Amino acid sequence: MRGIKVVAVVSIFLLSVAVLLNAGQNKFGVADEQKTVFSHSVQVGETLLPKGEYKVRHTMEGAVHVMVFTQLKAPNPATARAKCQIVSVEKKIEQTYFGYQKSGTNDYLLQEMAFKGDTAKHVF
């Protein structure tokens, strides 16, 4: 009888840990919200964002994926919205990264991004 109780407690614990590990991701394999810092200005969609710290939210508008960038710790926070495609990857992303294309005005145009722990990346 005591052995059954121990197995039940261990099973509940392992189930709880599994739920917590997956709690940050939605059904697309990406977290709904992240934070990042841009060390230089970055063009996201049609908006040029100044360097700084940003909250990045993945939202849905119908069937369209949209990333919303909101500057943190700024008196007049900059914001940007951009449609993206979610592209699955084979294994969890090990390190957050951003892919840029340098524009003719020496600004960085955001092409893709992926956050550590997600199982998909965002492509603009």
N, CA, C and O of each residue as an XYZ file, in Angstrom:
496
protein
N       0.816     -1.194      0.000
C       0.000      0.000      0.000
C       0.867      1.268      0.000
O       0.589      2.241     -0.701
N       1.918      1.214      0.809
C       2.799      2.379      0.877
C       3.508      2.609     -0.451
O       3.714      3.754     -0.853
N       3.883      1.526     -1.138
C       4.544      1.622     -2.437
C       3.665      2.301     -3.470
O       4.170      3.052     -4.305
N       2.373      2.058     -3.435
C       1.433      2.686     -4.369
C       1.378      4.192     -4.127
O       1.330      4.973     -5.078
N       1.386      4.600     -2.866
C       1.359      6.032     -2.538
C       2.623      6.725     -3.051
O       2.552      7.832     -3.586
N       3.764      6.083     -2.890
C       5.025      6.666     -3.347
C       5.005      6.811     -4.870
O       5.393      7.853     -5.397
N       4.559      5.780     -5.573
C       4.479      5.833     -7.030
C       3.522      6.935     -7.466
O       3.803      7.654     -8.425
N       2.396      7.075     -6.772
C       1.423      8.118     -7.112
C       2.019      9.509     -6.915
O       1.849     10.381     -7.767
N       2.703      9.720     -5.816
C       3.303     11.037     -5.538
C       4.382     11.355     -6.574
O       4.431     12.475     -7.082
N       5.239     10.397     -6.893
C       6.294     10.613     -7.881
C       5.676     10.888     -9.253
O       6.157     11.761     -9.975
N       4.633     10.172     -9.619
C       3.962     10.385    -10.904
C       3.368     11.778    -10.992
O       3.501     12.440    -12.021
N       2.723     12.231     -9.942
C       2.140     13.574     -9.925
C       3.242     14.625    -10.042
O       3.085     15.617    -10.755
N       4.350     14.407     -9.346
C       5.464     15.349     -9.422
C       6.012     15.439    -10.855
O       6.216     16.536    -11.375
N       6.246     14.293    -11.482
C       6.781     14.291    -12.844
C       5.812     14.929    -13.829
O       6.239     15.642    -14.737
N       4.525     14.688    -13.668
C       3.522     15.311    -14.523
C       3.527     16.829    -14.343
O       3.423     17.574    -15.317
N       3.646     17.283    -13.101
C       3.691     18.730    -12.823
C       4.906     19.381    -13.476
O       4.793     20.460    -14.057
N       6.060     18.739    -13.386
C       7.273     19.270    -14.006
C       7.098     19.352    -15.522
O       7.482     20.349    -16.134
N       6.527     18.320    -16.129
C       6.308     18.330    -17.578
C       5.378     19.456    -17.989
O       5.616     20.110    -19.005
N       4.328     19.694    -17.226
C       3.388     20.778    -17.531
C       4.090     22.126    -17.426
O       3.900     22.987    -18.285
N       4.892     22.322    -16.392
C       5.609     23.596    -16.226
C       6.607     23.838    -17.349
O       6.764     24.972    -17.801
N       7.279     22.797    -17.800
C       8.256     22.967    -18.875
C       7.602     23.349    -20.188
O       8.220     24.043    -20.996
N       6.391     22.926    -20.423
C       5.695     23.242    -21.667
C       4.751     24.428    -21.538
O       4.134     24.824    -22.527
N       4.623     25.001    -20.360
C       3.653     26.072    -20.132
C       3.954     27.323    -20.937
O       3.028     28.055    -21.288
N       5.225     27.593    -21.244
C       5.571     28.816    -21.939
C       5.267     28.816    -23.428
O       5.231     29.881    -24.044
N       5.048     27.660    -24.015
C       4.842     27.590    -25.453
C       3.372     27.411    -25.783
O       2.618     26.806    -25.022
N       2.976     27.948    -26.930
C       1.618     27.728    -27.419
C       1.636     26.554    -28.403
O       2.658     25.881    -28.538
N       0.537     26.307    -29.077
C       0.456     25.150    -29.979
C       1.358     25.265    -31.206
O       1.540     24.287    -31.932
N       1.920     26.444    -31.444
C       2.805     26.642    -32.596
C       4.271     26.371    -32.255
O       5.125     26.387    -33.142
N       4.566     26.123    -30.986
C       5.936     25.843    -30.568
C       6.732     27.075    -30.198
O       7.956     27.014    -30.080
N       6.043     28.206    -30.011
C       6.725     29.443    -29.616
C       6.054     30.011    -28.366
O       4.862     29.800    -28.138
N       6.820     30.722    -27.574
C       6.258     31.377    -26.397
C       5.419     32.571    -26.846
O       5.738     33.220    -27.842
N       4.361     32.855    -26.119
C       3.506     33.989    -26.461
C       4.201     35.320    -26.209
O       3.898     36.312    -26.871
N       5.141     35.349    -25.248
C       5.803     36.611    -24.921
C       7.264     36.357    -24.569
O       7.596     35.384    -23.893
N       8.126     37.249    -25.039
C       9.557     37.196    -24.770
C      10.050     38.617    -24.503
O       9.318     39.585    -24.707
N      11.281     38.730    -24.051
C      11.948     40.031    -23.934
C      13.281     39.927    -24.649
O      13.915     38.872    -24.669
N      13.698     41.050    -25.240
C      14.993     41.082    -25.913
C      15.551     42.494    -25.877
O      14.842     43.446    -25.551
N      16.808     42.619    -26.209
C      17.475     43.921    -26.282
C      18.083     44.062    -27.669
O      18.792     43.170    -28.134
N      17.805     45.183    -28.332
C      18.447     45.516    -29.593
C      19.562     46.506    -29.287
O      19.317     47.558    -28.695
N      20.784     46.174    -29.688
C      21.926     47.062    -29.414
C      22.098     48.113    -30.501
O      23.011     48.935    -30.430
N      21.226     48.093    -31.510
C      21.249     49.078    -32.585
C      19.816     49.220    -33.083
O      18.959     48.407    -32.737
N      19.548     50.236    -33.884
C      18.195     50.397    -34.422
C      17.888     49.250    -35.384
O      18.765     48.759    -36.095
N      16.610     48.834    -35.385
C      16.189     47.683    -36.179
C      14.877     48.017    -36.869
O      13.943     48.515    -36.241
N      14.814     47.743    -38.150
C      13.559     47.927    -38.871
C      12.751     46.644    -38.770
O      13.201     45.571    -39.172
N      11.542     46.778    -38.221
C      10.609     45.651    -38.093
C       9.396     46.008    -38.935
O       8.653     46.931    -38.600
N       9.193     45.289    -40.018
C       8.121     45.640    -40.942
C       8.399     47.015    -41.514
O       9.456     47.241    -42.102
N       7.466     47.932    -41.348
C       7.611     49.295    -41.863
C       8.150     50.273    -40.813
O       8.303     51.459    -41.102
N       8.437     49.792    -39.598
C       8.807     50.665    -38.484
C      10.267     50.506    -38.110
O      10.762     49.387    -37.968
N      10.959     51.630    -37.949
C      12.341     51.617    -37.470
C      12.316     51.792    -35.953
O      11.914     52.841    -35.450
N      12.744     50.768    -35.234
C      12.769     50.810    -33.772
C      14.142     51.253    -33.293
O      15.154     50.781    -33.813
N      14.202     52.154    -32.308
C      15.502     52.545    -31.754
C      16.066     51.415    -30.887
O      15.337     50.524    -30.450
N      17.374     51.472    -30.649
C      17.975     50.463    -29.782
C      17.312     50.537    -28.411
O      16.827     51.590    -27.996
N      17.301     49.405    -27.718
C      16.701     49.359    -26.393
C      16.133     47.989    -26.081
O      16.279     47.043    -26.855
N      15.479     47.902    -24.927
C      14.875     46.657    -24.471
C      13.414     46.606    -24.924
O      12.700     47.607    -24.866
N      12.981     45.420    -25.377
C      11.637     45.267    -25.937
C      10.930     44.035    -25.396
O      11.543     42.999    -25.140
N       9.631     44.179    -25.233
C       8.756     43.030    -25.019
C       8.285     42.631    -26.406
O       7.879     43.483    -27.196
N       8.338     41.323    -26.708
C       7.934     40.810    -28.015
C       6.802     39.811    -27.793
O       6.974     38.803    -27.107
N       5.632     40.107    -28.387
C       4.461     39.233    -28.231
C       4.084     38.596    -29.554
O       4.029     39.261    -30.589
N       3.826     37.301    -29.505
C       3.284     36.583    -30.663
C       1.763     36.581    -30.502
O       1.242     36.087    -29.503
N       1.059     37.134    -31.485
C      -0.403     37.181    -31.439
C      -0.963     36.621    -32.750
O      -0.241     36.420    -33.727
N      -2.239     36.386    -32.732
C      -2.929     35.909    -33.936
C      -4.016     36.916    -34.287
O      -4.733     37.409    -33.417
N      -4.121     37.209    -35.575
C      -5.225     38.023    -36.094
C      -5.920     37.142    -37.124
O      -5.564     37.141    -38.302
N      -6.909     36.399    -36.664
C      -7.509     35.374    -37.504
C      -6.490     34.260    -37.682
O      -6.030     33.675    -36.701
N      -6.138     33.963    -38.920
C      -5.146     32.919    -39.206
C      -3.756     33.498    -39.425
O      -2.832     32.760    -39.767
N      -3.588     34.811    -39.235
C      -2.317     35.490    -39.506
C      -1.519     35.641    -38.209
O      -2.041     36.109    -37.197
N      -0.244     35.237    -38.256
C       0.667     35.416    -37.124
C       1.217     36.838    -37.162
O       1.640     37.316    -38.215
N       1.210     37.509    -36.017
C       1.707     38.876    -35.926
C       2.616     38.989    -34.706
O       2.276     38.521    -33.620
N       3.775     39.616    -34.900
C       4.681     39.908    -33.793
C       4.545     41.390    -33.443
O       4.595     42.259    -34.313
N       4.373     41.652    -32.151
C       4.225     43.026    -31.662
C       5.419     43.330    -30.759
O       5.656     42.634    -29.772
N       6.162     44.373    -31.107
C       7.334     44.812    -30.359
C       6.965     46.081    -29.598
O       6.466     47.035    -30.194
N       7.205     46.102    -28.289
C       6.929     47.274    -27.464
C       8.168     47.596    -26.647
O       8.652     46.757    -25.887
N       8.680     48.801    -26.801
C       9.882     49.218    -26.080
C       9.580     49.350    -24.596
O       8.528     49.860    -24.209
N      10.508     48.886    -23.772
C      10.379     48.970    -22.317
C      11.258     50.097    -21.789
O      12.238     50.485    -22.425
N      10.905     50.609    -20.641
C      11.716     51.621    -19.943
C      11.995     52.847    -20.802
O      13.118     53.352    -20.827
N      10.977     53.322    -21.504
C      11.127     54.516    -22.346
C       9.942     55.439    -22.083
O       8.819     54.960    -21.926
N      10.170     56.772    -22.030
C       9.065     57.699    -21.771
C       7.983     57.641    -22.856
O       6.793     57.700    -22.545
N       8.385     57.526    -24.105
C       7.457     57.362    -25.230
C       7.836     56.070    -25.949
O       8.590     56.105    -26.922
N       7.324     54.933    -25.482
C       7.777     53.647    -26.033
C       7.476     53.485    -27.510
O       6.370     53.764    -27.972
N       8.477     53.030    -28.239
C       8.301     52.716    -29.657
C       7.592     51.372    -29.767
O       7.791     50.490    -28.932
N       6.769     51.220    -30.796
C       6.088     49.954    -31.046
C       6.150     49.626    -32.528
O       6.252     50.513    -33.376
N       6.087     48.342    -32.820
C       6.048     47.886    -34.212
C       5.243     46.598    -34.272
O       5.233     45.805    -33.331
N       4.569     46.410    -35.400
C       3.814     45.182    -35.663
C       4.275     44.653    -37.010
O       4.464     45.415    -37.959
N       4.455     43.333    -37.084
C       4.867     42.733    -38.350
C       4.272     41.332    -38.475
O       4.281     40.548    -37.526
N       3.758     41.040    -39.663
C       3.273     39.686    -39.940
C       4.478     38.766    -40.059
O       5.541     39.172    -40.528
N       4.300     37.523    -39.629
C       5.382     36.562    -39.734
C       4.835     35.183    -40.065
O       3.636     34.921    -39.969
N       5.743     34.322    -40.453
C       5.416     32.918    -40.654
C       6.128     32.124    -39.570
O       7.261     32.435    -39.204
N       5.462     31.107    -39.061
C       6.067     30.225    -38.078
C       6.652     29.032    -38.829
O       5.945     28.356    -39.576
N       7.943     28.777    -38.628
C       8.626     27.677    -39.294
C       9.159     26.728    -38.220
O       9.996     27.109    -37.402
N       8.667     25.499    -38.232
C       9.109     24.498    -37.251
C      10.573     24.145    -37.465
O      11.080     24.171    -38.587
N      11.239     23.814    -36.364
C      12.623     23.344    -36.423
C      12.665     21.939    -35.823
O      11.750     21.541    -35.104
N      13.724     21.191    -36.119
C      13.801     19.790    -35.703
C      13.921     19.604    -34.202
O      13.340     18.673    -33.646
N      14.667     20.476    -33.540
C      14.834     20.354    -32.089
C      14.720     21.726    -31.454
O      14.743     22.741    -32.150
N      14.599     21.761    -30.139
C      14.463     23.040    -29.446
C      15.635     23.959    -29.775
O      16.780     23.523    -29.892
N      15.321     25.214    -29.916
C      16.342     26.214    -30.219
C      17.218     26.407    -28.987
O      16.719     26.665    -27.892
N      18.521     26.279    -29.176
C      19.454     26.306    -28.055
C      19.887     27.706    -27.656
O      20.297     27.932    -26.517
N      19.798     28.654    -28.596
C      20.243     30.021    -28.309
C      19.379     30.998    -29.094
O      19.125     30.791    -30.281
N      18.931     32.057    -28.441
C      18.147     33.090    -29.109
C      18.997     33.734    -30.200
O      20.170     34.039    -29.989
N      18.389     33.937    -31.370
C      19.118     34.622    -32.432
C      18.168     35.443    -33.300
O      16.966     35.184    -33.360
N      18.745     36.436    -33.968
C      18.022     37.302    -34.887
C      18.792     37.334    -36.194
O      20.014     37.482    -36.190
N      18.095     37.196    -37.310
C      18.717     37.280    -38.626
C      18.348     38.609    -39.257
O      17.170     38.953    -39.360
N      19.358     39.353    -39.678
C      19.148     40.688    -40.238
C      19.647     40.761    -41.671
O      20.482     39.968    -42.107
N      19.110     41.738    -42.389
C      19.659     42.143    -43.684
C      19.980     43.622    -43.534
O      19.151     44.395    -43.053
N      21.164     44.013    -43.938
C      21.544     45.415    -43.825
C      20.934     46.176    -44.998
O      21.085     45.778    -46.153
N      20.244     47.277    -44.691
C      19.597     48.068    -45.747
C      20.571     49.093    -46.304
O      21.680     49.251    -45.795
N      20.151     49.784    -47.346
C      20.984     50.815    -47.970
C      21.259     51.987    -47.050
O      22.230     52.715    -47.259
N      20.428     52.190    -46.035
C      20.620     53.300    -45.095
C      21.368     52.842    -43.842
O      21.358     53.530    -42.822
N      22.024     51.665    -43.925
C      22.779     51.093    -42.813
C      21.923     50.712    -41.614
O      22.444     50.543    -40.512
N      20.630     50.577    -41.814
C      19.765     50.055    -40.769
C      19.707     48.546    -40.900
O      20.014     47.994    -41.956
N      19.319     47.890    -39.839
C      19.192     46.442    -39.842
C      17.723     46.085    -40.025
O      16.878     46.488    -39.226
N      17.423     45.336    -41.069
C      16.063     44.898    -41.363
C      15.901     43.481    -40.809
O      16.605     42.565    -41.234
N      14.980     43.300    -39.869
C      14.770     42.005    -39.236
C      14.159     41.029    -40.239
O      13.097     41.295    -40.803
N      14.833     39.897    -40.460
C      14.386     38.875    -41.406
C      13.782     37.668    -40.697
O      12.785     37.108    -41.152
N      14.390     37.270    -39.579
C      13.891     36.140    -38.802
C      14.402     36.243    -37.381
O      15.371     36.946    -37.094
N      13.718     35.516    -36.487
C      14.167     35.467    -35.103
C      13.691     34.169    -34.488
O      12.677     33.602    -34.893
N      14.444     33.709    -33.500
C      14.099     32.487    -32.784
C      14.551     32.648    -31.346
O      15.608     33.215    -31.072
N      13.742     32.145    -30.439
C      14.039     32.287    -29.019
C      14.407     30.937    -28.412
O      13.827     29.907    -28.758
N      15.366     30.959    -27.516
C      15.830     29.757    -26.829
C      14.643     29.007    -26.233
O      13.782     29.598    -25.581
N      14.610     27.696    -26.469
C      13.581     26.847    -25.900
C      12.372     26.633    -26.799
O      11.602     25.695    -26.586
N      12.192     27.497    -27.812
C      11.062     27.328    -28.737
C      11.364     26.184    -29.714
O      12.517     25.780    -29.867
N      10.337     25.675    -30.362
C      10.509     24.622    -31.358
C      10.118     25.118    -32.753
O       9.868     24.327    -33.663
N      10.074     26.432    -32.897
C       9.789     27.070    -34.197
C      10.444     28.446    -34.197
O      10.757     29.006    -33.146
N      10.645     28.982    -35.414
C      11.202     30.336    -35.541
C      10.218     31.220    -36.287
O       9.314     30.724    -36.959
N      10.396     32.535    -36.169
C       9.548     33.521    -36.838
C      10.307     34.047    -38.051
O      11.458     34.468    -37.931
N       9.666     34.025    -39.217
C      10.293     34.511    -40.447
C       9.430     35.648    -40.989
O       8.217     35.502    -41.142
N      10.078     36.792    -41.282
C       9.353     37.978    -41.743
C       9.481     38.136    -43.241
O       8.934     39.080    -43.811
